[in-house]
Amino acid sequence: MWDSAAFSSIFLASAFSCSQALSTPAHTQVTQTVGRFLPTESYRKKIIIMFNIRRLTYTLVFLAILLTLTPSRALACSGVTPSFWDGFTSATAVFTGKIISIDMNGKVTFQVLKSWKGSNDNYLVVANDPLTCGVSFTKTGTDTFLVYAYDDDDGELYTHEFTRTTSLSKAGADIMKLNIITNLVPIVLVSIAIGLIIRGIIRYFLQRRRTAQ
């Protein structure tokens, strides 16, 4: 048997709900329904923060890749060209040479025209990496350079931009100084020899004069 009082309460509640729904405008119902699915203010802030973090991460990754792919010359190529004396004393070999060949690794083979210091070989191979402060060597058949070369860890000669290595057309002052330095010892020896000879001659005539007296 149905409880008439309970049934009446349920019926009245349902009727009230239906009447309230019917009395509510359609756009209000839609707004209320959509509003349930819209994110709250705090949730929107979290989304913005996560997006900014992700964008920053992508930017950092891109910069890291860019720096990795960028030649080290752009990052590490800096220095000061030494003075003539420092360049000469620290160099392993100093010579003028004509470029014979340049290989794929940037090693340059020179025909030695004149050597002021180091090896007296007719040909020398000098390492030169254009991507790490290398000298801009070109092979046209007439290019001649004054080369200041140094020993690397493997015992090979190398040069770079921040040495006094330069084309022969710009090396006039250095070549003049190199000639003076390398010829200084012979000049000094000759001067000493001449001085001794003159001294011997003077002593000889003084001795003869004393004997004559």
C-alpha positions in Angstrom: 0.0 0.0 0.0 1.4 3.5 -0.9 1.8 6.0 1.9 -0.4 8.8 0.7 1.4 11.5 2.7 4.9 10.5 1.4 3.6 10.3 -2.1 2.0 13.7 -1.8 5.3 15.2 -0.5 7.3 13.8 -3.4 4.8 15.0 -6.0 4.8 18.5 -4.6 8.6 18.7 -4.5 8.7 17.5 -8.1 6.1 20.0 -9.2 8.0 22.8 -7.4 11.2 21.9 -9.1 9.6 21.8 -12.5 7.9 25.1 -12.0 11.2 26.7 -10.9 12.9 25.3 -13.9 10.2 26.6 -16.2 10.2 30.0 -14.5 14.1 30.3 -15.0 15.0 32.0 -18.3 16.7 29.8 -20.9 19.9 31.9 -21.1 20.3 31.8 -17.3 20.1 28.0 -17.4 22.7 27.9 -20.2 25.0 30.2 -18.3 24.7 28.2 -15.1 25.4 25.0 -17.1 28.4 26.4 -18.9 29.7 28.0 -15.7 30.1 24.6 -14.2 32.6 23.7 -16.9 34.6 27.0 -17.0 37.9 26.9 -15.0 38.2 28.9 -11.9 40.5 31.9 -11.5 43.1 29.9 -9.5 43.0 27.1 -12.1 43.6 29.7 -14.9 46.6 31.1 -13.0 48.0 27.6 -12.7 47.6 27.0 -16.5 49.4 30.3 -17.2 52.3 29.5 -14.9 52.6 26.0 -16.4 52.6 27.5 -19.9 55.3 30.1 -19.1 57.5 27.4 -17.5 57.1 25.2 -20.6 57.9 28.1 -22.9 61.0 29.0 -20.8 62.1 25.4 -20.9 61.8 25.3 -24.7 63.7 28.6 -25.0 66.6 27.3 -22.8 66.8 24.0 -24.8 66.9 26.0 -28.1 69.7 28.3 -26.8 71.7 25.3 -25.6 71.4 23.6 -29.0 72.3 26.9 -30.7 75.4 27.4 -28.6 76.4 23.8 -29.2 76.2 24.2 -33.0 77.8 27.6 -33.1 81.5 27.5 -34.0 83.7 28.0 -31.0 85.4 30.8 -32.8 82.4 33.0 -32.2 82.6 32.2 -28.5 86.2 31.8 -27.6 88.1 33.7 -30.2 89.6 36.6 -28.3 93.1 37.6 -27.4 95.9 40.2 -27.9 98.7 40.0 -30.5 102.0 39.8 -28.6 104.8 42.3 -29.0 107.5 41.4 -31.5 110.0 40.3 -28.8 107.4 38.1 -26.9 106.3 36.6 -30.2 109.8 35.8 -31.3 111.0 34.4 -28.0 108.0 32.2 -27.4 107.7 30.9 -31.0 109.1 27.5 -31.9 109.7 28.4 -35.5 109.7 31.8 -37.4 109.9 31.7 -41.1 108.6 33.1 -44.4 106.9 30.5 -46.5 104.8 30.0 -49.6 101.6 28.0 -49.3 101.8 24.7 -51.2 98.6 23.1 -50.0 95.8 23.3 -47.4 94.1 20.1 -46.3 90.6 19.4 -45.1 91.6 19.9 -41.5 93.2 23.3 -42.1 96.8 22.1 -42.0 98.9 24.3 -44.2 102.0 23.0 -46.0 104.6 25.8 -46.6 107.7 25.9 -48.7 110.1 27.6 -46.4 111.8 30.6 -48.1 113.8 31.9 -45.1 114.0 30.7 -41.5 115.0 32.9 -38.6 114.3 30.4 -35.8 113.6 26.7 -35.5 113.7 24.0 -38.2 115.7 24.5 -41.4 113.6 22.0 -43.4 112.5 23.1 -46.8 108.9 22.3 -46.1 106.9 22.7 -42.9 103.3 21.7 -42.0 101.5 24.1 -39.7 98.1 23.4 -38.1 95.6 26.1 -38.5 91.9 25.7 -37.6 89.8 28.5 -39.2 87.0 27.8 -36.7 89.1 28.5 -33.6 90.9 31.8 -34.2 92.7 30.5 -37.2 94.6 32.6 -39.7 92.8 33.2 -43.0 95.2 31.4 -45.3 94.4 31.2 -49.0 96.1 29.3 -51.7 96.4 31.3 -54.9 99.9 30.3 -55.9 101.5 33.6 -54.9 100.5 33.9 -51.2 103.6 34.1 -49.0 103.4 34.6 -45.2 105.6 35.4 -42.3 104.7 32.6 -39.9 105.2 32.4 -36.1 104.6 28.7 -35.3 104.3 27.0 -31.9 104.5 23.4 -30.6 101.1 21.9 -29.5 100.6 19.0 -27.1 101.2 16.5 -29.9 104.5 18.1 -30.9 103.0 19.6 -34.1 103.4 23.2 -35.2 100.4 25.4 -35.1 99.5 29.1 -35.5 96.5 31.2 -34.9 95.1 34.7 -35.4 96.6 36.1 -32.2 100.2 35.5 -33.2 102.3 37.8 -35.4 101.6 35.6 -38.4 100.7 37.7 -41.3 101.0 38.1 -45.0 104.5 39.1 -46.3 103.2 42.4 -47.6 102.3 43.4 -44.0 105.4 42.0 -42.4 108.1 44.5 -43.3 108.7 45.8 -39.8 109.0 42.3 -38.3 111.3 41.1 -41.0 113.6 44.1 -40.5 113.8 43.3 -36.7 114.3 39.6 -37.4 117.2 40.3 -39.6 118.8 42.6 -37.0 118.3 40.0 -34.2 119.6 37.0 -36.2 122.5 39.0 -37.5 123.3 40.5 -34.2 125.6 37.7 -33.0 127.8 37.7 -36.1 128.0 41.5 -36.0 129.1 41.4 -32.4 131.7 38.7 -33.1 133.0 40.6 -36.0 133.2 43.8 -33.9 135.0 42.0 -31.2 137.5 40.5 -33.7 138.1 43.9 -35.3 138.6 45.4 -31.8 141.2 42.8 -30.9 143.0 43.3 -34.1 143.2 47.1 -33.6 144.3 46.6 -30.0 147.0 44.2 -31.2 148.3 46.7 -33.8 148.3 49.5 -31.2 150.2 47.4 -28.7 152.7 46.4 -31.4 153.6 50.0 -32.4 153.8 51.1 -28.8 156.1 48.2 -28.1 158.3 49.2 -31.1 158.5 52.8 -29.9 159.6 51.8 -26.5 162.2 49.5 -27.9 163.5 52.3 -30.2 163.8 54.7 -27.2 
